[in-house]
Amino acid sequence: MGVRSIIPNLPEDIINSILLELPVKSLLRFKSICKSWCCSIDDLEFMKSHLHKSSTDISRQKILFVDVVARKIRYDCSIKVLSTEASISADSKVVSVDQPDIMGFHSNVQVSSCGGLIFIYRLRDSMILWNPAIQKYKLIPEPHLLQQESCFVRPIFGFAYDFVAEDYKVLCVHKVTRDDTTYPRYLVEIYSVKNQSWRTIDNIFPVPTDFPLHVYNDPVSLNGVIHIMANSFEGDVEEFEHWVISFHLADDKFIVTPLPYDCGEHLKLCAFRDRVCLIGTVGKEISIWLLEKDGKTWNNITKFPALGTVIGKPMYSGNIKFVKEYGNIGDVICVKDNRNVLWRKNDGRFIEYNAQKNEYTEFKLKEIPLFSVQKTLYVESLVSLKIPWD
C-alpha cells in the first residue's frame, strides 16, 4: 500500500511540521518514501528550520567525545569518537560514531562544533569539516601563515556560520613570537568554505592591555560571531583583567567586552541555547552571567552552590596535595531542560545537580573513557555544503 493511500489528504505544512520533529537518521530513510517528501527534506529552508529547532532544544542535542587511543604495536595513536544525548543520565545509551578513514592517527586534536558540523584541528596537518549525521567530510588546508612562518605558537581556531554570506568560516589567530616588540602580536586569517581559500584580514587581533595577553583556546561560536576569552595580569594592581574578544564574520570586525569585575575565578565561556554565558566561581558559589544582545552588558541570571560545596569537598586550589586527596572538580557541560546542571569531573565521572532541591547524583558511563581528550556539544543536521565533499 502506497504512502499516498495511507495519508492522502494531509496538507504540506502539516507534513513538514511532522518531519521537523524527526531525527536526521529517520529523515534520510523517509526521503525514499515518495518524491514530495524527498523534495521537502532536501529543501534548504527545511534544513535551516530543522537545524534551528534542534539547536534551541537541549533534548535534541548530543555530546561528542573524541578520545585518543594509544596503540602499543604501532606506537602511534588512533582516534575514537563516541556520542550520547546532552540530557545524559546513568541510563544513557553511548554509541560509537563512524568516522572517515582520513581522520588518521593523531595524539593532539582540537574539536569544536557549529551548525550541525564538527571542526577538527589536527596538529601539523590539514583540518577536517565533518557532518557525522550524513557521514560527509571536507579537508581544509593549513593556513598560509602557518605554512610560511616558524614564529608562531600553536594557533587558536574558531569555527562559525556567516549568515550574511551563507558560508561556513574558520578563524585562525596566530601569535607571532619572533618580533622586536616587548610582547607578541597577533595575525588573523579566515578560511571560506564556499570559496575554499584562506585570506589574511586587515583588522588585527585587538590587545586591550599593555601587559602580556593570554588567549584561551576554547572559543564559543554563536549567531555568526566567534567569542574568545582572554586575560592579562596587571602587575601594578596584582590582579587579572578579563575580556571577551568577539569576531563578527559578516564584517570582519572585532569587539572587546570586559567581563564583570565580580565574575570570580575558574571562568568558562559557554553557549546555552542561543546566548553566550559566562560561568565563574565566587567564593562557595557558581554564578552564571548572560551576555545581552547588545554585546556589551552582562546580566547575572543565577547563582548556585559550587560543586565542591555540594559534594562536601573544598574548592580546587591547583595544589598537588589537594588533587591527590580530593581529585579535580571539573567543569559544567550544560544546563538541562529540567534546569539541573550537568558537570563532568576531571576524573571522568558525571554529576547532575538539582539546584531547587540542593541534591546531586553522581554516575559514570563505562563506555566513555575516564579521560576523553575532547568533548563538544553538537546537533545532528542535514546541512550539506554548496561545494563537493571529499
C-alpha positions as CSV (number, residue, x, y, z in Angstrom):
1,M,0.0,0.0,0.0
2,G,1.5,3.4,-1.0
3,V,2.0,6.3,1.3
4,R,-0.5,8.5,-0.5
5,S,-3.2,5.9,0.1
6,I,-2.4,5.9,3.8
7,I,-2.2,9.7,4.3
8,P,-4.0,11.1,1.2
9,N,-5.2,14.4,2.4
10,L,-2.6,15.8,4.8
11,P,-1.6,19.4,3.9
12,E,2.0,20.0,3.0
13,D,2.6,22.3,6.0
14,I,1.3,19.6,8.4
15,I,3.7,17.0,6.8
16,N,6.6,19.5,7.2
17,S,5.8,20.2,10.8
18,I,5.9,16.4,11.5
19,L,9.1,15.9,9.6
20,L,10.7,18.8,11.6
21,E,10.3,16.7,14.7
22,L,12.2,13.7,13.4
23,P,15.9,12.9,13.9
24,V,18.3,13.0,10.9
25,K,18.5,9.3,10.6
26,S,14.8,8.9,10.1
27,L,14.6,11.8,7.6
28,L,17.3,10.2,5.5
29,R,15.2,7.0,5.4
30,F,12.0,8.8,4.7
31,K,13.5,10.5,1.6
32,S,12.9,7.3,-0.3
33,I,9.2,7.1,0.6
34,C,7.9,9.5,-2.0
35,K,9.2,12.3,-4.2
36,S,7.4,15.1,-2.4
37,W,9.0,14.0,0.9
38,C,12.4,13.9,-0.7
39,C,12.0,17.4,-2.1
40,S,10.8,18.7,1.3
41,I,13.7,17.2,3.2
42,D,16.3,18.4,0.6
43,D,14.9,21.9,0.7
44,L,17.4,24.4,2.1
45,E,14.8,26.2,4.1
46,F,13.6,23.0,5.7
47,M,17.3,22.1,6.6
48,K,17.6,25.5,8.3
49,S,14.4,25.2,10.2
50,H,15.3,21.6,11.3
51,L,18.7,22.8,12.5
52,H,17.3,25.8,14.3
53,K,14.7,23.6,16.1
54,S,17.4,21.2,17.2
55,S,19.8,23.9,18.3
56,T,17.3,25.5,20.6
57,D,16.2,22.2,22.2
58,I,18.7,20.7,24.6
59,S,16.9,17.3,24.4
60,R,17.8,17.1,20.8
61,Q,21.5,18.0,21.3
62,K,24.3,15.5,21.8
63,I,27.7,15.3,23.4
64,L,30.5,14.2,21.2
65,F,33.5,12.6,22.9
66,V,36.8,12.4,21.0
67,D,39.3,10.0,22.6
68,V,42.9,9.4,21.5
69,V,43.8,5.7,22.0
70,A,47.4,4.7,22.1
71,R,48.3,1.6,20.0
72,K,51.1,-0.5,21.5
73,I,52.0,-2.4,18.4
74,R,52.4,0.5,16.1
75,Y,53.5,3.1,18.7
76,D,51.0,5.7,17.5
77,C,47.5,6.9,18.4
78,S,44.1,6.4,16.8
79,I,41.0,8.5,17.3
80,K,37.8,7.1,18.8
81,V,34.5,9.1,18.6
82,L,31.6,8.4,20.9
83,S,28.2,10.1,21.2
84,T,25.3,10.4,23.7
85,E,22.4,12.7,24.3
86,A,23.2,16.0,26.1
87,S,20.4,15.2,28.6
88,I,22.8,12.5,29.8
89,S,22.0,10.2,32.7
90,A,23.2,6.9,34.2
91,D,20.9,5.1,31.7
92,S,22.0,7.0,28.6
93,K,23.0,5.0,25.5
94,V,26.5,5.6,24.2
95,V,27.1,4.9,20.6
96,S,30.3,4.7,18.6
97,V,30.4,7.1,15.7
98,D,31.7,6.0,12.3
99,Q,34.5,8.4,11.2
100,P,36.3,9.0,8.0
101,D,39.5,7.0,7.4
102,I,41.1,10.3,6.7
103,M,40.9,11.1,10.5
104,G,44.2,9.3,10.7
105,F,46.4,8.8,13.8
106,H,46.9,11.9,15.9
107,S,47.6,12.4,19.6
108,N,46.8,16.1,19.5
109,V,43.4,17.3,18.3
110,Q,41.1,20.2,18.9
111,V,37.3,19.8,18.4
112,S,34.5,22.3,18.1
113,S,31.0,22.4,16.6
114,C,28.7,24.8,14.9
115,G,25.5,24.5,12.8
116,G,25.5,20.7,12.8
117,L,29.1,20.4,11.6
118,I,32.2,19.3,13.5
119,F,35.5,21.1,13.0
120,I,38.6,19.1,13.9
121,Y,42.1,20.6,14.0
122,R,45.0,18.2,13.9
123,L,48.4,19.5,14.9
124,R,50.7,19.9,11.9
125,D,48.1,18.5,9.5
126,S,45.1,19.5,7.4
127,M,41.8,20.2,9.2
128,I,38.5,18.4,8.8
129,L,35.0,19.7,8.5
130,W,32.7,16.8,9.2
131,N,28.9,16.0,9.4
132,P,28.7,12.8,11.3
133,A,24.9,12.5,10.7
134,I,25.2,12.2,6.9
135,Q,28.8,10.8,7.0
136,K,30.4,13.5,4.8
137,Y,33.6,15.4,5.3
138,K,35.8,18.1,3.8
139,L,39.5,18.6,4.2
140,I,40.7,22.2,4.9
141,P,44.4,23.0,4.2
142,E,46.7,24.6,6.7
143,P,46.6,28.4,6.9
144,H,49.1,30.2,4.6
145,L,50.9,31.9,7.5
146,L,51.3,28.6,9.3
147,Q,53.0,27.1,6.2
148,Q,55.3,30.1,5.7
149,E,56.5,31.1,9.2
150,S,58.2,29.3,12.1
151,C,57.5,32.2,14.5
152,F,54.0,31.1,15.7
153,V,53.0,29.2,18.8
154,R,50.0,26.8,18.3
155,P,47.3,28.8,16.6
156,I,43.8,29.3,18.0
157,F,40.9,28.3,15.8
158,G,37.2,29.3,15.8
159,F,34.5,27.9,13.6
160,A,31.1,29.5,12.8
161,Y,28.5,30.2,10.2
162,D,28.3,33.5,8.4
163,F,24.5,34.1,7.9
164,V,25.1,37.1,5.6
165,A,27.4,35.3,3.2
166,E,25.7,31.9,3.8
167,D,29.1,30.4,4.3
168,Y,30.9,28.4,7.0
169,K,34.2,30.0,8.0
170,V,37.2,29.2,10.1
171,L,39.0,31.8,12.1
172,C,42.7,31.3,12.8
173,V,44.5,33.6,15.3
174,H,48.3,33.4,15.0
175,K,50.5,34.5,17.9
176,V,53.8,35.9,16.5
177,T,56.7,35.3,18.9
178,R,59.6,36.4,16.7
179,D,59.4,40.2,16.9
180,D,61.4,43.2,18.2
181,T,58.5,44.3,20.4
182,T,58.2,43.5,24.1
183,Y,55.1,41.5,23.7
184,P,53.8,39.2,20.9
185,R,51.4,40.4,18.3
186,Y,48.6,38.5,16.6
187,L,47.7,38.0,13.0
188,V,44.4,36.7,11.7
189,E,43.4,34.5,8.8
190,I,39.9,33.5,7.6
191,Y,39.0,30.4,5.6
192,S,35.9,30.5,3.5
193,V,34.4,27.0,2.9
194,K,32.4,28.4,0.0
195,N,35.5,29.9,-1.7
196,Q,37.8,27.1,-0.5
197,S,40.6,29.6,0.4
198,W,42.4,31.4,3.2
199,R,42.8,35.1,3.4
200,T,44.5,37.5,5.8
201,I,42.2,40.2,7.2
202,D,43.2,43.8,7.6
203,N,41.8,44.2,11.1
204,I,44.4,42.9,13.6
205,F,43.5,40.9,16.7
206,P,42.9,43.6,19.4
207,V,45.1,43.5,22.5
208,P,43.3,45.6,25.2
209,T,46.2,45.8,27.6
210,D,49.9,46.9,27.8
211,F,50.6,43.7,29.7
212,P,51.1,40.1,28.2
213,L,47.8,38.7,27.0
214,H,46.7,35.1,27.5
215,V,44.1,33.9,24.9
216,Y,42.0,30.9,25.9
217,N,41.9,28.0,23.4
218,D,38.2,27.3,23.7
219,P,36.2,29.8,21.6
220,V,32.4,29.8,21.6
221,S,30.5,30.3,18.3
222,L,27.0,31.6,18.2
223,N,24.9,33.6,15.6
224,G,27.7,34.4,13.3
225,V,30.1,35.6,16.0
226,I,33.2,33.8,17.4
227,H,33.8,34.7,21.1
228,I,37.3,34.3,22.5
229,M,38.1,34.8,26.2
230,A,41.4,36.5,27.1
231,N,43.0,37.8,30.3
232,S,46.1,39.7,31.4
233,F,47.8,40.0,34.8
234,E,48.0,43.7,35.7
235,G,51.3,43.9,37.6
236,D,50.6,47.3,39.3
237,V,47.3,46.1,40.8
238,E,48.3,42.4,41.1
239,E,45.1,41.1,39.7
240,F,43.8,39.7,36.4
241,E,41.6,41.5,34.0
242,H,39.4,39.5,31.6
243,W,37.7,40.3,28.3
244,V,35.7,38.6,25.6
245,I,37.0,39.3,22.2
246,S,34.2,38.8,19.7
247,F,34.8,38.4,15.9
248,H,31.9,39.2,13.7
249,L,32.1,37.2,10.5
250,A,29.8,39.4,8.5
251,D,32.1,42.4,8.5
252,D,35.5,41.1,9.8
253,K,35.3,43.3,12.9
254,F,36.4,42.7,16.5
255,I,34.6,43.9,19.5
256,V,36.2,43.8,23.0
257,T,33.9,43.4,26.0
258,P,35.2,43.5,29.6
259,L,33.9,40.7,31.8
260,P,32.1,41.6,35.0
261,Y,34.5,42.8,37.7
262,D,33.0,40.3,40.2
263,C,32.7,37.3,37.9
264,G,35.1,35.3,40.1
265,E,37.7,32.7,39.0
266,H,37.8,29.4,37.2
267,L,36.0,31.1,34.3
268,K,34.4,29.3,31.4
269,L,32.6,30.7,28.4
270,C,29.7,28.7,27.1
271,A,26.8,28.8,24.7
272,F,23.5,28.0,26.4
273,R,20.7,27.7,23.9
274,D,21.0,30.9,21.8
275,R,23.0,33.1,24.2
276,V,26.6,33.5,25.3
277,C,27.1,32.7,29.0
278,L,30.0,33.1,31.4
279,I,30.4,30.7,34.4
280,G,32.6,31.7,37.3
281,T,33.2,30.6,40.9
282,V,32.8,33.3,43.5
283,G,33.6,32.0,47.0
284,K,31.5,29.0,47.5
285,E,29.0,29.8,44.7
286,I,28.9,29.5,41.0
287,S,27.5,32.4,39.1
288,I,26.1,32.4,35.5
289,W,26.3,35.6,33.6
290,L,24.3,36.2,30.4
291,L,25.7,38.5,27.6
292,E,22.8,40.7,26.5
293,K,22.0,41.1,22.8
294,D,23.8,44.5,22.7
295,G,27.0,42.5,23.1
296,K,28.2,44.9,25.9
297,T,26.2,44.2,29.0
298,W,26.4,41.2,31.4
299,N,23.4,40.1,33.5
300,N,23.9,37.8,36.5
301,I,21.0,35.4,35.9
302,T,21.5,32.8,38.6
303,K,23.7,31.5,41.4
304,F,24.0,28.1,43.0
305,P,26.5,26.3,45.3
306,A,29.8,25.4,43.8
307,L,30.3,21.7,43.1
308,G,32.9,21.3,45.8
309,T,30.4,22.7,48.3
310,V,27.6,20.4,47.1
311,I,29.6,17.2,47.3
312,G,31.4,18.2,50.5
313,K,34.8,18.9,49.1
314,P,36.8,22.2,49.2
315,M,37.2,24.2,46.0
316,Y,40.0,23.3,43.6
317,S,43.2,25.0,44.6
318,G,45.7,23.7,42.0
319,N,47.8,22.2,44.8
320,I,49.2,18.7,44.1
321,K,48.3,17.5,47.6
322,F,44.7,18.8,47.1
323,V,44.4,16.9,43.8
324,K,45.6,13.6,45.4
325,E,43.2,13.9,48.3
326,Y,40.1,15.2,46.6
327,G,40.5,15.0,42.8
328,N,39.9,17.8,40.4
329,I,36.4,19.2,40.4
330,G,35.9,19.6,36.6
331,D,33.5,21.9,34.8
332,V,30.0,22.5,33.6
333,I,28.8,20.8,30.4
334,C,25.3,22.2,30.1
335,V,22.1,23.2,31.9
336,K,19.4,20.6,31.1
337,D,15.7,21.2,30.3
338,N,14.7,20.5,33.9
339,R,17.2,23.2,34.9
340,N,19.5,20.7,36.5
341,V,23.2,21.4,36.0
342,L,25.5,18.8,34.5
343,W,29.1,18.6,35.4
344,R,31.9,16.3,34.2
345,K,34.5,15.9,36.8
346,N,38.2,15.7,35.8
347,D,38.2,12.0,36.8
348,G,35.7,11.3,34.1
349,R,32.6,10.9,36.2
350,F,29.4,12.9,35.8
351,I,27.4,14.9,38.4
352,E,23.9,16.1,37.9
353,Y,22.9,18.8,40.4
354,N,19.3,19.8,41.2
355,A,19.6,23.4,42.4
356,Q,15.9,23.5,43.6
357,K,16.4,20.6,46.0
358,N,20.1,21.1,46.6
359,E,20.7,17.5,45.7
360,Y,23.2,15.8,43.3
361,T,23.5,12.4,41.6
362,E,26.9,11.1,40.6
363,F,27.3,8.5,37.9
364,K,29.7,7.2,35.2
365,L,29.2,5.6,31.8
366,K,31.5,2.7,31.3
367,E,31.6,3.2,27.5
368,I,33.1,6.7,27.9
369,P,36.8,6.7,28.8
370,L,37.5,8.5,32.1
371,F,39.9,10.8,30.4
372,S,38.5,11.7,27.0
373,V,40.7,14.2,25.2
374,Q,37.9,16.5,23.8
375,K,34.2,16.9,24.1
376,T,31.8,19.2,22.4
377,L,28.0,19.8,22.3
378,Y,26.5,19.4,18.8
379,V,23.3,18.8,17.0
380,E,22.6,16.4,14.2
381,S,21.8,18.1,10.9
382,L,21.1,17.7,7.3
383,V,23.4,20.5,6.5
384,S,25.4,20.0,3.3
385,L,27.9,22.2,1.7
386,K,27.5,24.1,-1.6
387,I,30.8,22.6,-2.7
388,P,31.6,18.9,-3.3
389,W,32.5,16.9,-0.2
390,D,35.8,14.9,-0.3
